[in-house]
Amino acid sequence: MSDDDWFERDRPSGDGEPTTDDFAAAFDVDFDPALDPEPAIDAVDAPGSTSGGEFDEAFESDIPRLELGIGGLDAMIQGGVPERSLMAVMGSAGTGKTTFGLQFLQHGIERDERAVYIALEESATAVQQAATEKGWPFDDYLDDERLAIVDLDPIEMANSLTSIRNDLPRLIEEFDADRLVLDSVSLLEMMYDDQAKRRMEVFDFTKSLKRAGVTTMLTSEASDRDPYTSKHGIIEYLTDAVFVLQYVRSEFDQTRLAIEIQKIRNANHSRETKPYEITNDGISVYRQADIF
């Protein structure tokens, strides 16, 4: 069974759209609905680079770093991503996007951080089961209020996106979250037929995540034509970091999973493509190995 097929579709059906109270209940916090003034979002770099070598030239920065918790990958970033980064993990079905997100939260909670998982397709129970299969005690984290899992139907979320977008920064602040995963932004994007509307809604949503001041990981389906482009070609331009997960086939028809760091703002990182595996313990990147 592939990583993206772990979840059973056990979401209970409902007739109403999610309200602010429903969304807040998942965090188990009380908050003042009055919002602070919204700061402007920083400009971000376009994805991709043609520079060679294992690492870019030295980049001096005093920005605090945060480890992803992916074996081998953190070494390729030389200390982790800058805190409060907005990241995208792109890949086709079965490349381990969900495992990447769960492992990212697990690593933070092990270090006394607090985490939020927003699932746009699967139930909270299915998310817990997926983590349990890897030996990560998400049930305990929920009981200890170190983790909040919010499961929303993407259509309902699209219908109530304005209220959720406005409330999200304050809810995250009240929960005191350090890390957040949204799986997946592609399901939100597909709710809009009009390209201009889609771009505006996704931009506004990512801006609300920036306001929240939490290190965020968005999973995204890759384009069927190009593994370095997301399905709708939007999210890679709005994020600070992009990780590309893909299948690579050799001339002898051998297939391996490979990861590449497409970009990380304000951080030096490797430009090499490296093999990785999805094991019972999560994702491991083999930094010292070649693809074939």
C-alpha positions as CSV (number, residue, x, y, z in Angstrom):
1,M,0.0,0.0,0.0
2,S,1.4,3.4,-0.9
3,D,2.0,6.2,1.5
4,D,-0.9,8.2,0.1
5,D,-3.3,5.2,0.3
6,W,-2.8,4.6,4.1
7,F,-5.9,6.4,5.1
8,E,-9.4,4.9,5.0
9,R,-12.2,7.2,4.1
10,D,-14.0,7.1,7.4
11,R,-15.0,10.8,7.6
12,P,-18.6,11.1,8.9
13,S,-20.8,12.9,6.4
14,G,-22.3,16.3,7.5
15,D,-24.7,18.7,6.0
16,G,-23.5,22.0,7.5
17,E,-20.5,24.1,6.7
18,P,-17.8,24.4,9.4
19,T,-18.2,27.4,11.6
20,T,-15.6,29.4,13.5
21,D,-16.6,27.5,16.7
22,D,-16.2,24.1,15.0
23,F,-12.7,25.1,13.8
24,A,-11.7,26.5,17.2
25,A,-13.0,23.4,19.0
26,A,-10.3,21.3,17.5
27,F,-7.7,23.5,19.2
28,D,-9.5,23.4,22.6
29,V,-8.8,27.1,23.2
30,D,-10.7,30.2,23.9
31,F,-9.7,33.3,22.0
32,D,-10.7,36.8,21.3
33,P,-12.1,37.0,17.8
34,A,-10.7,40.5,17.3
35,L,-7.8,40.3,15.0
36,D,-4.5,42.2,14.9
37,P,-3.8,44.4,11.9
38,E,-2.6,42.2,9.0
39,P,1.0,42.8,8.0
40,A,2.1,42.6,4.4
41,I,3.5,39.3,3.2
42,D,7.1,39.2,2.2
43,A,8.0,38.6,-1.4
44,V,9.4,35.2,-2.2
45,D,11.9,33.9,-4.6
46,A,10.8,32.0,-7.7
47,P,11.6,28.3,-7.6
48,G,14.4,26.6,-9.4
49,S,18.1,27.3,-9.8
50,T,20.8,26.5,-12.2
51,S,23.7,26.7,-9.8
52,G,25.9,23.6,-9.5
53,G,27.9,21.9,-6.7
54,E,26.7,20.3,-3.5
55,F,26.1,23.6,-1.7
56,D,25.6,27.2,-2.7
57,E,28.2,29.7,-1.7
58,A,28.3,30.5,2.0
59,F,25.3,32.3,3.3
60,E,25.7,34.1,6.6
61,S,22.4,34.5,8.6
62,D,21.5,34.9,12.2
63,I,17.9,33.6,11.6
64,P,17.1,30.7,14.0
65,R,16.9,27.3,12.3
66,L,14.5,24.5,12.8
67,E,15.3,20.8,12.0
68,L,12.8,18.9,9.8
69,G,13.6,15.6,11.5
70,I,14.2,13.8,8.2
71,G,17.4,11.8,8.4
72,G,20.0,13.0,5.9
73,L,17.9,15.9,4.7
74,D,18.7,18.2,7.6
75,A,22.4,17.8,6.8
76,M,21.7,18.9,3.3
77,I,20.2,22.1,4.7
78,Q,23.1,22.7,7.0
79,G,21.1,23.2,10.2
80,G,17.5,23.2,9.2
81,V,15.0,25.7,7.7
82,P,14.7,29.2,9.0
83,E,12.0,29.3,11.7
84,R,8.5,30.5,10.6
85,S,9.2,29.4,7.0
86,L,6.3,28.4,4.8
87,M,7.4,25.2,3.0
88,A,5.9,23.1,0.2
89,V,6.5,19.4,-0.2
90,M,5.6,18.4,-3.8
91,G,5.3,14.9,-5.2
92,S,3.1,12.4,-7.0
93,A,1.1,9.7,-5.3
94,G,3.2,7.3,-3.2
95,T,6.2,9.5,-2.8
96,G,5.7,10.0,0.9
97,K,4.3,13.5,1.3
98,T,2.1,12.5,4.2
99,T,4.9,10.7,6.0
100,F,7.1,13.7,5.5
101,G,4.5,15.9,7.3
102,L,3.9,13.5,10.1
103,Q,7.6,13.0,10.7
104,F,8.1,16.8,10.7
105,L,5.5,17.2,13.5
106,Q,6.8,14.1,15.4
107,H,10.3,15.6,15.5
108,G,9.1,18.9,16.9
109,I,6.9,17.3,19.6
110,E,9.8,15.2,20.7
111,R,11.6,18.5,21.4
112,D,8.8,19.9,23.5
113,E,7.2,21.9,20.7
114,R,3.4,22.0,20.0
115,A,2.0,21.0,16.6
116,V,-1.1,21.3,14.4
117,Y,-2.2,19.0,11.6
118,I,-4.9,20.2,9.2
119,A,-6.3,17.4,7.0
120,L,-8.4,18.4,4.1
121,E,-9.4,14.9,3.1
122,E,-8.9,12.4,5.9
123,S,-10.4,12.1,9.3
124,A,-8.5,12.8,12.5
125,T,-8.8,9.1,13.4
126,A,-7.1,8.1,10.1
127,V,-4.3,10.6,10.7
128,Q,-3.7,9.1,14.1
129,Q,-3.7,5.6,12.7
130,A,-1.1,6.6,10.0
131,A,1.2,8.0,12.7
132,T,0.7,5.0,14.9
133,E,1.8,2.7,12.1
134,K,5.2,4.5,12.2
135,G,5.4,4.2,16.0
136,W,4.6,7.9,16.7
137,P,2.2,8.2,19.6
138,F,-0.1,10.9,18.3
139,D,-2.9,9.7,20.6
140,D,-0.7,10.6,23.6
141,Y,0.1,13.9,22.1
142,L,-3.5,14.7,21.7
143,D,-4.3,13.8,25.3
144,D,-1.4,15.9,26.5
145,E,-2.6,18.8,24.3
146,R,0.7,19.0,22.5
147,L,-1.0,18.3,19.2
148,A,-4.2,19.4,17.6
149,I,-5.7,17.6,14.5
150,V,-8.3,19.5,12.4
151,D,-10.0,17.5,9.7
152,L,-12.1,19.6,7.2
153,D,-13.7,18.6,4.0
154,P,-12.1,20.7,1.3
155,I,-15.4,21.8,-0.2
156,E,-16.7,23.0,3.2
157,M,-13.4,24.7,3.9
158,A,-13.6,26.5,0.6
159,N,-17.1,27.7,1.4
160,S,-16.0,29.0,4.8
161,L,-12.4,29.9,3.9
162,T,-12.8,33.6,4.8
163,S,-13.8,33.0,8.4
164,I,-11.2,30.2,8.8
165,R,-8.5,32.3,7.3
166,N,-9.2,35.2,9.6
167,D,-9.4,33.0,12.7
168,L,-6.4,30.7,12.0
169,P,-3.6,33.0,13.2
170,R,-5.2,33.7,16.5
171,L,-6.1,30.1,17.1
172,I,-2.5,29.0,16.4
173,E,-1.2,31.7,18.7
174,E,-3.6,30.7,21.5
175,F,-2.6,27.0,21.1
176,D,1.1,28.2,21.1
177,A,1.9,26.0,18.1
178,D,5.4,25.8,16.7
179,R,4.8,23.6,13.7
180,L,1.8,23.2,11.3
181,V,1.1,20.8,8.5
182,L,-1.7,21.2,5.9
183,D,-2.3,18.1,3.8
184,S,-3.0,18.9,1.1
185,V,-3.2,22.4,-0.5
186,S,-3.9,20.8,-3.8
187,L,-7.4,19.8,-2.6
188,L,-8.1,23.4,-1.7
189,E,-6.8,24.6,-5.1
190,M,-9.1,22.3,-7.0
191,M,-12.2,23.8,-5.5
192,Y,-11.8,26.9,-7.8
193,D,-12.4,26.6,-11.5
194,D,-11.3,30.1,-12.2
195,Q,-7.5,30.5,-12.2
196,A,-7.6,34.1,-11.0
197,K,-9.9,33.2,-8.1
198,R,-7.7,30.2,-7.3
199,R,-4.6,32.3,-7.2
200,M,-6.2,35.0,-5.0
201,E,-7.6,32.5,-2.5
202,V,-4.4,30.5,-2.1
203,F,-2.4,33.7,-1.8
204,D,-4.6,35.0,0.9
205,F,-4.6,31.7,2.7
206,T,-0.8,31.5,2.7
207,K,-0.7,35.1,3.9
208,S,-2.8,34.1,6.9
209,L,-0.3,31.3,7.7
210,K,2.5,33.9,7.5
211,R,0.6,36.0,10.0
212,A,0.4,33.1,12.4
213,G,4.2,33.0,12.8
214,V,4.4,29.2,12.8
215,T,6.7,27.0,10.7
216,T,4.4,25.5,8.2
217,M,4.6,22.6,5.7
218,L,2.1,22.3,2.9
219,T,1.9,19.1,0.9
220,S,1.1,19.5,-2.8
221,E,0.5,17.2,-5.7
222,A,3.1,17.6,-8.5
223,S,2.1,18.3,-12.1
224,D,1.6,15.2,-14.2
225,R,4.0,16.7,-16.7
226,D,6.7,18.1,-14.5
227,P,7.7,16.9,-11.0
228,Y,9.2,20.4,-10.3
229,T,5.9,22.1,-10.8
230,S,2.8,21.8,-8.6
231,K,-0.5,20.7,-10.1
232,H,-1.7,24.3,-10.4
233,G,1.6,26.0,-10.6
234,I,0.9,28.4,-7.7
235,I,2.2,27.2,-4.3
236,E,5.9,27.0,-5.3
237,Y,5.9,30.8,-5.9
238,L,4.2,31.6,-2.5
239,T,6.4,29.5,-0.2
240,D,9.9,30.1,1.2
241,A,11.1,26.5,0.7
242,V,10.2,23.8,-1.8
243,F,11.1,20.1,-1.5
244,V,10.5,17.9,-4.6
245,L,9.8,14.2,-4.1
246,Q,9.8,12.1,-7.3
247,Y,10.4,8.7,-8.9
248,V,13.6,8.5,-11.0
249,R,14.1,5.7,-13.5
250,S,17.5,4.6,-14.8
251,E,18.3,3.6,-18.4
252,F,18.1,0.0,-17.1
253,D,14.5,0.6,-15.9
254,Q,15.5,0.7,-12.2
255,T,13.2,3.1,-10.2
256,R,14.1,4.9,-7.0
257,L,12.6,7.6,-4.9
258,A,14.7,10.9,-5.1
259,I,14.5,14.2,-3.2
260,E,15.7,17.6,-4.3
261,I,15.7,20.9,-2.5
262,Q,14.3,23.3,-5.1
263,K,14.8,26.4,-2.9
264,I,15.1,27.7,0.6
265,R,15.1,31.4,1.3
266,N,17.8,32.7,3.6
267,A,19.5,29.3,3.9
268,N,22.4,27.6,2.3
269,H,21.5,24.1,1.0
270,S,22.6,21.3,-1.2
271,R,21.5,21.3,-4.9
272,E,22.1,17.6,-5.4
273,T,19.4,15.0,-6.0
274,K,19.6,12.2,-3.4
275,P,17.8,8.9,-3.0
276,Y,15.5,8.2,-0.1
277,E,13.4,5.4,1.3
278,I,10.1,5.2,3.2
279,T,10.6,2.7,6.0
280,N,8.7,1.6,9.1
281,D,10.5,4.4,10.9
282,G,9.7,7.1,8.4
283,I,11.7,8.8,5.6
284,S,15.5,8.4,5.4
285,V,17.5,10.4,2.9
286,Y,20.9,8.9,1.8
287,R,23.0,12.0,1.5
288,Q,26.2,10.2,0.7
289,A,24.7,7.9,-2.0
290,D,24.0,8.5,-5.7
291,I,20.6,7.8,-7.3
292,F,22.0,4.8,-9.1
